[in-house]
Amino acid sequence: MIPAQFDYVRPGSLAEACQELASDEDAKVLAGGQSLLPLMRLRMAYPSKLVDVGRLPELKGVHDRGDHVFIGAMTTHDEVLHSGVVRADCPLVALATAQVADPAIRHLGTFGGSLAHADPAGDLPAVVLALDGVFVARSQEGEREIPAAEFFVDYWESSLGPGEILAGVKLPKLGAGWGFHYEKFHRTAQAWAIVGVAAAVRRSNGSIAEARIGLTNMGSTPLRAHAAESALEGVELGDQVRQACEEAAAGTSPPSDLHAQPDYRRHLARVLTHRAVRTAAGAP
């Protein structure tokens, strides 16, 4: 199909981009375009104006800021994947990014664009949620920080306000003792996750001291598996881990579509959480 008519602007600075976005309530930010443009072709989205921020250096790059890593919104998936800082200090992000679509998409699609799109079937939202990341938004009024737990509102809806642009994401460095894994079940290598699980696990004295688990495509937003996280505290690796991971689907409302029914997604969440937690914990 052909998109509806729209205006196109390419601002020269982030301040100018915020001004353009604030001037039209139906305007949309164009980042890599890998999520927005297909929706426009299907007329599921029909912005009156596209504000192209693709060439703004203020939004690019991976930065080591001491206790956290800051990833600019316009940093491509490929740049994130091959960043030494990300691999060293935020390996869960690298593990999930390696499973985003295919190399062609990863060279065009952006870290911030994927997150701001707020698709619960996307790989990265659950990862940032599990890591307790913080989103940094910019507007004409200044800068605002949004905890990941408050960023995702509903299907394809975030808490970014009118005139706000996602500038980047702060990801805390969890340090020594933590292990990570992203487990994804999908039909083909390029497909969205039917279910995905992001796991960060800290071991102490042979037991799981703390677990953080993010779920992909188990509701209208990415979710934390809080019941499973609580059940895993103090558990030694073994059958108890499997029992604790049975709580992974508690409180979820997975969608029903051509690929899977809710009960099958709940089953996948339990199985994939067990795999992800064991791998993150370093189990043989």
C-alpha positions in Angstrom: 0.0 0.0 0.0 1.0 3.7 -0.3 1.4 5.8 2.8 -0.9 8.8 3.4 0.5 12.2 2.5 3.0 13.7 5.0 5.6 16.5 5.3 9.2 15.7 5.8 11.9 17.8 7.7 15.5 17.1 8.6 16.5 19.4 11.5 20.1 20.3 12.0 20.1 20.0 15.8 18.3 18.3 18.6 16.8 21.6 19.8 15.4 22.2 16.3 14.0 18.7 16.2 12.2 19.3 19.4 10.8 22.5 18.0 9.5 20.8 14.9 8.0 18.0 16.9 6.2 20.4 19.2 4.8 22.4 16.4 2.6 19.6 15.1 0.8 17.1 17.5 0.6 14.6 14.7 4.3 14.6 13.8 6.4 11.5 14.3 10.2 11.1 14.8 11.9 9.2 12.0 14.9 7.2 13.3 16.0 4.1 11.4 12.5 3.7 9.9 12.5 -0.1 10.2 9.4 -0.1 12.4 7.5 3.1 11.5 7.7 2.9 7.7 6.0 -0.5 7.4 3.2 0.8 9.7 2.8 3.8 7.4 2.6 1.7 4.3 -0.2 -0.4 5.9 -1.8 2.9 7.1 -1.7 1.8 10.7 0.2 5.0 11.3 -0.4 8.2 9.3 1.7 11.1 10.7 1.3 14.5 9.2 5.0 15.2 9.5 8.2 13.1 9.8 11.0 14.7 11.8 14.2 12.9 10.6 16.8 12.8 13.4 19.0 10.3 11.7 22.0 12.7 11.2 22.0 14.3 14.6 25.4 13.5 16.3 23.9 14.4 19.7 21.9 11.2 19.6 24.6 8.8 18.6 27.2 6.7 20.4 27.9 4.5 23.4 29.4 6.3 26.4 30.9 4.9 29.6 29.8 7.2 32.4 31.2 5.5 35.4 28.4 3.7 37.2 26.3 3.4 34.0 26.5 3.1 30.2 24.6 5.7 28.1 23.5 4.6 24.7 22.3 7.3 22.3 19.0 6.7 20.8 20.3 6.9 17.2 23.0 4.3 17.7 22.3 1.5 15.3 21.8 -2.1 16.5 25.1 -3.1 14.7 27.0 -0.3 16.5 25.6 -1.5 19.9 26.3 -5.1 19.1 30.0 -4.4 18.3 30.6 -1.9 21.1 33.3 -3.0 23.5 31.7 -1.0 26.3 28.3 -2.8 25.8 29.9 -6.2 25.7 31.9 -5.6 28.8 29.4 -3.7 31.0 26.0 -4.5 29.5 26.4 -8.0 28.0 22.6 -8.7 28.1 22.0 -5.9 25.7 24.6 -7.4 23.3 23.1 -10.9 23.6 19.6 -9.6 22.7 20.7 -7.2 20.0 22.4 -10.1 18.2 18.9 -11.7 17.8 17.2 -8.5 16.5 16.0 -9.3 12.9 18.9 -9.8 10.5 22.2 -7.9 9.7 20.6 -5.6 7.1 18.0 -4.4 9.6 20.6 -4.1 12.4 22.6 -1.8 10.2 19.7 0.6 9.7 17.5 0.1 12.8 18.3 2.1 15.9 18.5 1.3 19.6 16.2 4.2 20.6 13.8 3.7 17.7 13.1 0.1 18.7 12.5 1.1 22.3 10.3 4.2 21.5 8.2 2.0 19.1 7.2 0.2 22.3 6.3 -3.1 20.6 5.9 -5.8 23.3 7.2 -8.4 20.8 10.5 -6.4 20.4 13.6 -7.9 21.9 15.1 -4.8 23.6 12.2 -3.4 25.7 12.2 -6.5 28.0 16.0 -6.3 28.3 16.1 -2.6 29.4 13.2 -3.4 31.8 15.1 -6.3 33.4 18.2 -4.1 33.8 16.2 -1.2 35.4 17.3 1.2 32.7 16.4 4.8 32.7 15.1 6.6 29.5 16.2 10.2 28.9 13.8 12.3 27.0 14.4 15.8 25.5 11.9 18.5 24.7 11.8 22.3 24.5 11.2 22.3 28.2 14.4 20.5 28.9 15.4 16.9 29.9 13.3 14.3 31.7 14.3 10.9 33.0 11.8 8.0 32.9 12.4 4.7 34.7 11.9 1.7 32.5 9.1 0.4 34.7 7.1 3.6 33.8 8.1 4.0 30.1 5.9 1.3 28.4 2.2 2.1 28.6 0.4 -0.2 26.1 0.8 -1.7 22.7 3.0 0.7 20.7 2.6 3.4 23.3 5.2 4.9 25.5 5.1 7.6 28.2 7.0 10.0 25.9 4.9 13.2 25.9 4.0 15.5 23.0 7.1 17.2 21.8 9.5 14.8 23.5 12.3 12.9 21.7 14.1 9.9 23.2 17.7 11.0 23.5 19.1 7.8 24.9 19.0 5.2 27.7 21.1 4.9 30.9 21.9 1.3 31.8 23.5 0.5 35.2 26.6 -1.6 35.4 25.7 -4.6 37.5 29.3 -5.6 38.1 31.0 -8.8 39.1 28.9 -11.9 40.1 26.2 -11.3 37.6 25.4 -13.6 34.6 23.2 -12.9 31.7 21.2 -14.6 29.0 18.5 -13.9 26.4 16.4 -16.8 25.3 14.1 -16.3 22.3 11.5 -18.6 20.6 10.6 -17.6 17.1 9.5 -19.1 13.8 12.4 -17.9 11.7 15.7 -16.0 12.4 14.2 -12.7 11.2 10.8 -13.0 13.0 9.5 -11.3 16.1 9.7 -13.3 19.3 6.7 -15.5 20.0 8.1 -15.3 23.6 11.4 -14.1 24.8 13.1 -14.0 28.2 15.9 -11.7 29.4 17.6 -12.9 32.5 20.2 -11.4 34.8 21.3 -13.6 37.7 23.6 -12.9 40.6 25.0 -16.0 42.4 26.5 -16.1 45.9 27.8 -19.1 47.8 26.4 -21.5 45.2 22.9 -20.1 45.3 20.9 -17.5 43.4 21.1 -14.3 45.4 19.1 -12.2 43.0 17.3 -12.6 39.7 15.9 -10.1 37.2 13.7 -11.4 34.5 12.1 -9.5 31.6 9.4 -11.1 29.4 8.9 -10.4 25.7 5.4 -10.7 24.1 3.6 -11.8 27.2 1.2 -8.8 27.5 0.5 -5.4 26.0 3.9 -4.2 27.4 7.2 -5.9 28.3 6.9 -7.4 31.8 9.0 -8.3 34.8 8.4 -11.8 36.1 8.3 -10.6 39.7 6.8 -13.9 41.1 9.6 -15.9 39.6 12.2 -13.4 40.7 11.0 -13.8 44.3 10.8 -17.6 44.1 14.4 -17.8 42.8 16.0 -15.9 45.7 18.2 -18.2 47.8 17.6 -21.2 45.5 20.4 -23.6 44.7 20.9 -24.7 41.1 18.8 -27.9 40.5 15.2 -28.9 40.5 14.3 -26.0 42.7 15.2 -23.6 39.9 12.7 -25.3 37.6 10.0 -25.1 40.3 10.7 -21.4 40.8 10.5 -20.7 37.1 7.0 -22.2 37.0 6.0 -18.8 38.4 7.3 -16.9 35.3 3.9 -16.6 33.7 2.1 -15.5 36.8 0.1 -12.3 36.3 0.7 -12.2 32.5 -1.9 -11.6 29.8 -0.3 -13.0 26.6 -1.9 -12.2 23.3 -3.6 -14.7 21.0 -2.6 -14.6 17.3 -1.8 -16.8 14.3 1.5 -17.9 15.9 0.4 -18.9 19.4 -2.5 -19.1 21.9 -2.1 -17.6 25.4 -1.7 -21.0 27.1 1.1 -22.0 24.8 2.9 -18.6 25.4 2.6 -19.2 29.2 4.2 -22.7 28.7 7.0 -21.1 26.6 7.5 -18.4 29.3 8.1 -21.1 32.0 10.4 -23.2 29.8 12.4 -20.3 28.4 12.8 -18.7 31.8 14.2 -21.9 33.2 16.7 -22.1 30.3 17.7 -18.4 30.6 18.1 -18.5 34.3 20.2 -21.7 34.3 22.5 -20.3 31.5 22.8 -16.9 33.2 23.7 -18.6 36.5 26.4 -20.6 34.8 24.8 -24.0 35.3 26.4 -26.9 33.3 
